[in-house]
Each structure stands twice: as C-alpha cells, then as structure tokens.
Amino acid sequence: MSRPLPLKKKEGERLEFKGAQILREPDKVARAVVAMLNTRGGEVWIGVREAPGRNEAEPIQDAENARTRLQDSLLDAIEPRLLHDEIELSIEGEDQGGPVLRVGVRPDSRRQPYAVLGPHGARYFWRRFDNRTVPLTREEIGSRFQPAASAKTGAQPPGRRMEPPEILRGERERLLSRGRRFALVLEPDVGGDLIKQRLAQTDYLSDPTCSGTPRSSYNYAHALYHGGMVAEPKKGSLQVGDESFSLSVLGSGGIRFESALDNLHSRGIIDSAGRALFGTLVFPAPNVLVPEALTGYTCSTLRLAALLLSKEDLWDRLPEGPLWAALFLTGLEGWLLPPGLGLSFGWLHEIERHRYGEEVFAEEWLALNLDDVRDRPDACGLRLLRPLYWSFGWMREDDLPAIQSVGLGPPRL
C-alpha cells in the first residue's frame, strides 16, 4: 500500500526532502542517509521539494530503474556496508503527483558510526541536528569507535553508554510520586567535577541575563523568589527555591528544574480575557498551560547549561559524552493555550479542541551533543518541546515553538 506523501510536513531530525534532480548526485543522498544512520534514523524523500504552505511532488521518470541505481550507489558509498534491514527504498505517491522515492533508514547502534566513502580512502561522518546535517566531531567519532574496539574483551569503553546513566532511572517514578509537576532533567553521560563554591560566588543562578535571557521572560531564575541558594554537601548540589519551584545544579554538571504544575497555569489570563469579551467567565479553565512558560523554562535552563559549559574556570574536570535530557509533566489534565491569544473568539474553540487527558507525559531520553548545547541551546530546547506539543495534537509545524531569539523578549509561540 502506497504511503501518503509528506506534503504538509517540514524537515526535521528524522525527515529530509530532496528534489528529483538530486539523483544526478547520489553522493549527496548518501550523505543524508549516513547522517540519519548516525542519529536515530528517519526518511529521505526524493522527488519532494519544500515550498511555502505545501510541499510539491516532482515525478521521477522511470522510477524503478532510478530506485535500483540509487540502491546500488548507496551500497557502494556507505561504510559499513548496509544490511537489508538498515535501509528500505520504495516507490511512493504514484496517485499523489509522483512517483517519488522514499529511503527509510533504520540504524543499528552497534554498527555506528557510519561513513560516506570518498576518494583516496577518505571517510566522511555526518549526523542530523534538527533539520540540519552536521559533521561528527573528533570526540564523537572516537567514542563511537570505542565499543567496537573493546568488543572482543567485553570491557565497557569509558565515556560510552547505550542507555541513560543509572542516576536517571528513578526520575520518572520520583516525579510521579510528587503529584502535579513540570520538570526538565539534564545529566551528562560522564559527569564532570563542578567547583560548586565558585559557582555559588557568581550571579549565574540568580541573574538570567548572564545566559542571554531577559528577566521579563519565564526563566529558571524565578526559583530565587522561592528561596535563596542552598548548598547540600551530601547530595553534591546547589539548590535555589523550595518544593513548589526549584533549580538544582549537581556536582556532575547535571541540572534539575522542577515546578508545581500550578505555576504554569494561566487562569488569570483566561479570566481577564473572558470578562473582557463577555463580561463574565465563559468556562472554568484552571488547567490551561501557558506556552510561554513551557518554552521559557525549558530554553532558559538549556541556556544556563550552555553558560556553565562555556566557563572552564568553574570545573576541575568538564563533563564528557552526550548530555541526556528529558521533559516530564505529571498529574496533567488540561489544555495548552493556543498561539496568538488575543481578544478574539477563535481561541476559545482552539483550547477545547486541544484538551489533553493523559496523567503523565515523558519524552524518551534524548542524547544532546555537548557542543550543540553550548552553541545552540534554544534549538536543543525545541527538540525537547516538539514531542510535547505533538502530544497535545499540535501537528502543524507552524504552531510549534519558533525560537528566533529568546533574548529579544519572552519566548513565545
């Protein structure tokens, strides 16, 4: 059965579009495939061109021969040689403006990293970051080769884990036991040695502008209003705030941002708008979540992580490996406020349509590259937020957080 063409979707970490003319340059297709093999897999659509509002299909002439030639080219251009279950080439959309080619990519983490073979024995390593293809760093290449090097001895290579560190296993259960909570958990794969006393002497945890975030936005420094900085030697962390709103920085470099879900509600906004429109409250809305709060708290905390990673004088030893990250919402039952809230009638229906009845949301742990966190914290925050908005039913990419520059004002949709 033919798959529907992704004409209403936008490129992301697991989705890339190429025009039909790319078949003349199969090495560029190999690069896109290798990038997904070194990340989490996905799909490369050839013959689908991005266009404003709706993508366009570009029919491929003699699609079966084109598919065979491309398959042979990819088998010759990629190392290690692809196995039958790692790649699938199919012809799609003959009744939707096609035919076009779909390249399905399913990586095997035990065989990473994959490379594009070049002239004179050169090898090029790529990965996906959001909708971009970027080269692997020297450290990433080295860490991914370590498992293969130690396979014969059975030794666990340093700095490399195939799943989140042990310290993260109980986070979901702990948060579930605490009732209605919003939390962002960050933990490096191999913890560093943070000089907590030196961090305590800075304004980094209390002044969001140090990380390029305005005080007027929803940001991690709001925890300061709930209590001053507390050093906890036994737990090896610095903490700001209290039970209802807290920020903790661990000696490993991990960060825990946690808030009671009530702090993200917007009952006052809904009440005011309802009275302005109709003179009375239209419907009870105690559980409406403010998207600016979800976006702001997430992205500002990633900005704090970026700030700490850039200050080498705060560390005896910097963290290594990926930074594991996950968002949690527990005890959740309510709505997500739609974009462009104003004195109009449309948004009332949007809130009702996006009602959400699950008790918990937890995205799978994402392994964020430390360089990406340091250089592009907002984009890393967006990677965490996308599945959350999709879970509310916001499938249009235009409705997702489009963070141009959080520093210019409160982060918003």
C-alpha positions as CSV (number, residue, x, y, z in Angstrom):
1,M,0.0,0.0,0.0
2,S,1.4,3.4,-1.0
3,R,2.3,5.7,1.8
4,P,0.9,9.3,1.8
5,L,3.4,11.9,0.6
6,P,4.6,14.3,3.4
7,L,3.3,17.4,1.5
8,K,2.3,19.2,4.7
9,K,5.3,18.4,6.8
10,K,8.6,20.2,7.3
11,E,12.1,18.8,7.6
12,G,13.3,17.7,11.0
13,E,15.8,15.4,12.6
14,R,14.1,12.3,11.1
15,L,12.8,13.8,7.9
16,E,14.6,15.3,4.8
17,F,13.4,16.2,1.3
18,K,15.4,16.2,-1.9
19,G,14.3,17.4,-5.3
20,A,14.3,14.8,-8.2
21,Q,17.5,16.3,-9.6
22,I,19.5,15.0,-6.6
23,L,19.5,11.6,-8.3
24,R,22.3,13.0,-10.5
25,E,24.4,13.5,-7.4
26,P,24.0,10.2,-5.4
27,D,26.8,11.2,-3.0
28,K,24.5,13.8,-1.6
29,V,21.8,11.3,-1.0
30,A,24.5,9.1,0.7
31,R,25.4,12.0,3.0
32,A,21.7,12.4,4.0
33,V,21.4,8.7,4.7
34,V,24.6,8.5,6.7
35,A,23.5,11.4,8.8
36,M,20.3,9.6,9.8
37,L,22.2,6.3,10.4
38,N,24.4,8.2,12.9
39,T,21.4,9.7,14.7
40,R,18.0,8.0,15.1
41,G,17.1,7.0,11.6
42,G,14.2,8.5,9.6
43,E,13.2,9.1,6.0
44,V,14.7,10.8,3.0
45,W,12.1,11.6,0.3
46,I,13.5,12.1,-3.2
47,G,11.2,14.0,-5.5
48,V,9.5,16.1,-2.8
49,R,10.5,19.7,-2.8
50,E,9.8,22.1,0.1
51,A,7.6,25.0,-0.8
52,P,5.7,27.7,1.2
53,G,2.5,26.3,2.6
54,R,2.6,22.9,1.0
55,N,5.5,20.8,-0.4
56,E,5.5,19.8,-4.1
57,A,5.9,16.4,-5.7
58,E,8.4,16.2,-8.6
59,P,7.6,13.0,-10.6
60,I,10.7,10.7,-11.2
61,Q,11.0,9.3,-14.7
62,D,11.5,5.6,-14.9
63,A,11.2,5.3,-11.1
64,E,12.0,1.6,-10.8
65,N,15.4,2.0,-12.6
66,A,16.1,5.1,-10.6
67,R,15.4,3.1,-7.4
68,T,17.8,0.3,-8.4
69,R,20.6,2.7,-9.4
70,L,20.3,4.6,-6.2
71,Q,20.3,1.4,-4.1
72,D,23.5,0.2,-5.8
73,S,25.1,3.6,-5.3
74,L,24.3,3.7,-1.6
75,L,25.6,0.1,-1.1
76,D,28.9,1.2,-2.7
77,A,29.2,4.6,-1.0
78,I,28.5,3.8,2.7
79,E,30.7,2.0,5.2
80,P,30.0,-0.3,6.9
81,R,28.2,-2.0,4.0
82,L,24.4,-1.6,4.6
83,L,22.4,-4.6,5.7
84,H,18.9,-5.3,4.3
85,D,17.1,-4.1,7.5
86,E,19.0,-0.8,7.8
87,I,17.7,0.7,4.6
88,E,14.5,0.4,2.5
89,L,14.0,2.1,-0.9
90,S,10.4,2.2,-2.1
91,I,8.4,4.0,-4.8
92,E,5.5,6.1,-3.4
93,G,2.8,8.5,-4.4
94,E,2.0,7.5,-7.9
95,D,-1.5,8.6,-7.3
96,Q,-0.5,11.8,-5.5
97,G,1.6,13.6,-8.1
98,G,4.5,11.2,-8.0
99,P,6.1,8.7,-8.4
100,V,8.8,9.7,-5.9
101,L,11.4,7.6,-3.9
102,R,11.3,7.1,-0.2
103,V,14.5,6.0,1.6
104,G,13.7,4.5,5.0
105,V,16.7,4.5,7.4
106,R,16.9,2.2,10.5
107,P,20.4,2.4,12.1
108,D,22.0,-0.3,14.3
109,S,23.7,1.5,17.2
110,R,26.2,-1.4,17.4
111,R,27.5,-0.6,13.9
112,Q,27.9,3.2,14.3
113,P,29.5,5.3,13.2
114,Y,28.6,5.1,9.5
115,A,30.6,7.0,6.9
116,V,30.4,8.2,3.3
117,L,33.4,6.8,1.3
118,G,35.3,9.5,-0.6
119,P,38.3,9.5,-3.0
120,H,41.7,8.3,-1.9
121,G,40.3,6.3,1.1
122,A,38.6,9.4,2.7
123,R,35.7,8.9,5.0
124,Y,33.1,11.5,5.9
125,F,31.0,11.2,9.1
126,W,27.7,13.1,9.4
127,R,24.7,13.3,11.8
128,R,21.4,15.1,12.0
129,F,20.7,18.0,14.3
130,D,17.1,19.2,13.9
131,N,16.7,19.9,10.2
132,R,20.5,20.2,9.5
133,T,23.2,17.8,8.6
134,V,26.4,18.5,10.5
135,P,29.8,16.6,10.7
136,L,30.6,14.5,13.7
137,T,33.2,15.9,16.0
138,R,36.5,14.1,16.5
139,E,35.4,13.2,20.1
140,E,32.1,11.8,18.8
141,I,33.8,9.7,16.2
142,G,36.3,8.4,18.7
143,S,33.7,7.5,21.3
144,R,31.6,5.6,18.8
145,F,34.5,3.5,17.7
146,Q,35.4,2.5,21.3
147,P,32.7,-0.1,21.6
148,A,33.9,-2.0,18.6
149,A,37.5,-1.8,19.9
150,S,36.6,-3.4,23.2
151,A,34.0,-5.9,21.9
152,K,36.5,-8.8,22.0
153,T,37.4,-8.2,25.6
154,G,33.9,-7.4,26.8
155,A,35.2,-4.3,28.5
156,Q,32.9,-1.3,28.9
157,P,34.5,1.6,27.0
158,P,34.9,4.8,29.0
159,G,32.6,7.6,28.2
160,R,30.2,5.5,26.2
161,R,26.8,4.1,27.3
162,M,24.0,2.8,25.1
163,E,21.3,4.0,27.6
164,P,21.0,6.9,30.0
165,P,23.2,6.7,33.2
166,E,22.0,4.8,36.2
167,I,21.3,8.1,38.1
168,L,18.4,8.8,35.8
169,R,16.5,5.6,36.2
170,G,14.4,6.7,39.2
171,E,13.5,10.2,37.9
172,R,10.1,9.3,36.4
173,E,8.9,7.3,39.5
174,R,10.2,10.1,41.8
175,L,8.2,12.7,39.9
176,L,5.1,10.6,39.7
177,S,5.1,10.3,43.4
178,R,5.2,14.1,43.8
179,G,1.9,14.9,42.1
180,R,1.3,17.6,39.5
181,R,4.8,18.6,38.4
182,F,6.7,20.0,35.4
183,A,10.4,19.0,35.3
184,L,13.4,19.2,33.0
185,V,16.2,16.8,33.8
186,L,19.7,17.2,32.3
187,E,22.6,14.8,33.1
188,P,25.9,14.3,31.3
189,D,26.8,10.8,30.3
190,V,30.1,11.1,32.1
191,G,29.9,13.6,34.9
192,G,32.4,16.4,35.5
193,D,33.7,17.9,38.7
194,L,32.0,21.2,39.2
195,I,33.5,23.6,41.7
196,K,30.2,24.4,43.5
197,Q,31.7,27.0,45.8
198,R,33.0,29.0,42.8
199,L,29.6,28.8,41.1
200,A,27.9,30.0,44.3
201,Q,30.0,33.2,44.1
202,T,28.6,34.1,40.7
203,D,25.3,35.5,39.7
204,Y,24.6,32.8,37.1
205,L,21.8,31.1,39.0
206,S,20.1,34.3,40.1
207,D,20.6,36.6,37.1
208,P,19.2,35.1,33.8
209,T,20.8,37.9,31.7
210,C,24.1,36.2,32.3
211,S,22.9,33.5,29.9
212,G,21.3,36.0,27.5
213,T,17.8,35.5,28.8
214,P,15.7,38.6,29.8
215,R,14.4,38.9,33.3
216,S,11.0,39.7,31.9
217,S,10.6,36.2,30.5
218,Y,9.7,32.9,32.1
219,N,13.1,31.6,33.2
220,Y,15.0,29.4,35.7
221,A,15.9,32.3,37.9
222,H,12.2,32.6,39.1
223,A,13.2,29.9,41.6
224,L,15.1,32.5,43.5
225,Y,11.8,34.1,44.6
226,H,11.0,30.9,46.4
227,G,14.2,30.7,48.5
228,G,17.9,31.5,48.4
229,M,20.7,29.3,47.3
230,V,21.3,26.3,49.4
231,A,24.4,24.1,49.4
232,E,23.7,20.4,50.0
233,P,27.1,18.7,50.5
234,K,25.5,15.2,50.9
235,K,23.7,15.5,47.6
236,G,26.6,17.4,46.0
237,S,24.4,20.1,44.6
238,L,23.5,23.8,44.7
239,Q,19.8,24.5,45.0
240,V,17.6,27.6,44.6
241,G,13.9,27.6,45.6
242,D,11.6,25.4,47.5
243,E,9.3,22.4,47.0
244,S,7.0,24.4,44.6
245,F,9.7,25.8,42.4
246,S,13.3,24.7,42.4
247,L,16.6,24.7,40.4
248,S,19.4,22.3,41.3
249,V,22.9,22.2,39.8
250,L,24.7,18.9,40.6
251,G,28.4,18.5,41.0
252,S,28.4,16.3,37.9
253,G,27.1,19.2,35.8
254,G,23.6,17.8,35.8
255,I,20.6,20.3,36.2
256,R,17.2,19.7,37.6
257,F,14.5,22.3,37.0
258,E,11.2,21.5,38.7
259,S,8.0,23.3,39.4
260,A,4.5,22.6,40.6
261,L,2.2,22.5,37.6
262,D,0.1,25.3,39.0
263,N,2.9,27.7,38.3
264,L,2.4,27.1,34.6
265,H,-1.3,27.8,34.6
266,S,-2.9,30.9,33.2
267,R,-6.3,31.1,34.9
268,G,-5.8,34.9,35.4
269,I,-5.3,35.4,31.7
270,I,-8.3,33.3,30.8
271,D,-10.5,35.1,33.4
272,S,-9.5,38.5,32.2
273,A,-10.0,37.7,28.5
274,G,-13.3,36.1,29.2
275,R,-14.6,39.1,31.2
276,A,-13.3,41.5,28.6
277,L,-15.2,39.6,25.8
278,F,-18.4,38.7,27.5
279,G,-18.5,40.4,30.9
280,T,-18.2,37.1,32.7
281,L,-16.1,33.9,32.7
282,V,-17.0,31.8,29.7
283,F,-15.9,28.4,31.2
284,P,-13.8,27.3,34.1
285,A,-10.2,26.9,33.0
286,P,-7.9,26.1,35.9
287,N,-5.7,23.8,33.9
288,V,-4.7,25.9,30.9
289,L,-0.9,25.8,30.5
290,V,0.9,28.9,29.2
291,P,3.1,28.0,26.2
292,E,5.5,30.9,27.0
293,A,6.2,29.2,30.4
294,L,6.8,25.8,28.9
295,T,9.1,27.3,26.3
296,G,10.8,29.8,28.5
297,Y,11.6,27.5,31.4
298,T,12.9,24.8,29.1
299,C,15.0,27.0,26.8
300,S,16.4,29.2,29.7
301,T,17.5,26.1,31.5
302,L,19.3,24.9,28.4
303,R,20.9,28.4,28.2
304,L,22.1,28.0,31.8
305,A,23.7,24.7,30.9
306,A,25.4,26.3,27.9
307,L,26.7,29.1,30.1
308,L,28.2,26.6,32.6
309,L,29.8,24.5,29.9
310,S,31.4,27.6,28.5
311,K,33.1,28.6,31.8
312,E,36.1,26.3,32.1
313,D,37.2,28.0,35.3
314,L,34.1,26.5,37.1
315,W,35.4,23.0,36.6
316,D,38.1,20.7,37.8
317,R,37.0,18.4,35.0
318,L,34.5,19.1,32.3
319,P,31.6,16.6,31.6
320,E,32.0,14.2,28.6
321,G,29.8,12.4,26.3
322,P,26.2,13.4,25.5
323,L,24.0,15.4,27.8
324,W,20.9,13.3,28.5
325,A,17.7,15.3,28.6
326,A,14.0,14.7,29.2
327,L,10.9,16.7,30.0
328,F,8.2,15.4,32.4
329,L,4.7,16.6,33.1
330,T,2.9,14.6,35.8
331,G,-0.7,14.8,37.0
332,L,-1.6,16.6,33.8
333,E,-5.2,17.1,32.7
334,G,-6.0,20.4,30.9
335,W,-5.3,22.4,27.9
336,L,-2.4,24.1,26.1
337,L,-3.1,27.7,25.3
338,P,-3.1,28.3,21.6
339,P,-0.8,30.8,19.8
340,G,-1.8,34.4,19.3
341,L,-4.0,34.7,22.4
342,G,-6.0,37.9,21.9
343,L,-9.5,39.3,22.2
344,S,-10.9,37.1,19.5
345,F,-13.5,34.3,19.5
346,G,-11.4,31.7,17.7
347,W,-9.0,30.8,20.6
348,L,-11.8,29.6,22.8
349,H,-12.5,26.7,20.4
350,E,-8.8,26.0,20.0
351,I,-8.5,25.4,23.7
352,E,-11.4,23.0,23.8
353,R,-10.1,21.1,20.7
354,H,-6.7,20.6,22.3
355,R,-7.9,19.2,25.5
356,Y,-5.4,16.7,26.9
357,G,-6.4,13.9,29.4
358,E,-3.2,12.0,30.0
359,E,-1.8,11.8,33.5
360,V,1.8,11.9,32.5
361,F,4.0,13.0,29.6
362,A,7.6,11.9,29.4
363,E,9.6,12.1,26.2
364,E,12.2,9.4,25.7
365,W,15.6,10.4,26.9
366,L,17.4,12.5,24.2
367,A,21.2,12.4,24.0
368,L,22.2,16.0,23.2
369,N,25.7,16.7,21.9
370,L,27.6,19.0,24.4
371,D,28.8,21.3,21.5
372,D,25.1,21.7,20.4
373,V,24.1,22.5,23.9
374,R,26.9,25.1,24.2
375,D,26.4,26.7,20.8
376,R,22.6,26.2,20.1
377,P,20.7,25.8,23.4
378,D,17.4,27.1,22.0
379,A,17.4,24.5,19.3
380,C,18.1,21.8,21.8
381,G,15.1,23.1,23.8
382,L,13.0,22.9,20.7
383,R,13.9,19.3,20.2
384,L,12.6,18.5,23.7
385,L,9.4,20.6,23.2
386,R,8.3,19.3,19.8
387,P,7.0,15.9,21.1
388,L,5.2,17.7,23.9
389,Y,3.3,19.9,21.6
390,W,2.6,17.0,19.2
391,S,1.1,15.1,22.2
392,F,-1.4,17.9,22.6
393,G,-2.4,17.4,19.0
394,W,-0.5,20.4,17.5
395,M,0.8,18.6,14.4
396,R,1.3,21.7,12.3
397,E,4.9,22.7,12.3
398,D,3.9,26.4,12.1
399,D,2.3,26.0,15.6
400,L,5.4,24.7,17.2
401,P,7.8,27.0,19.1
402,A,9.7,29.0,16.6
403,I,12.5,30.4,18.7
404,Q,14.2,33.2,16.6
405,S,15.8,35.0,19.5
406,V,14.6,34.4,23.1
407,G,16.9,37.1,24.2
408,L,14.8,39.8,22.5
409,G,11.9,39.1,24.8
410,P,9.8,36.4,26.4
411,P,10.0,33.2,24.5
412,R,6.7,32.6,22.7
413,L,5.0,30.6,20.0
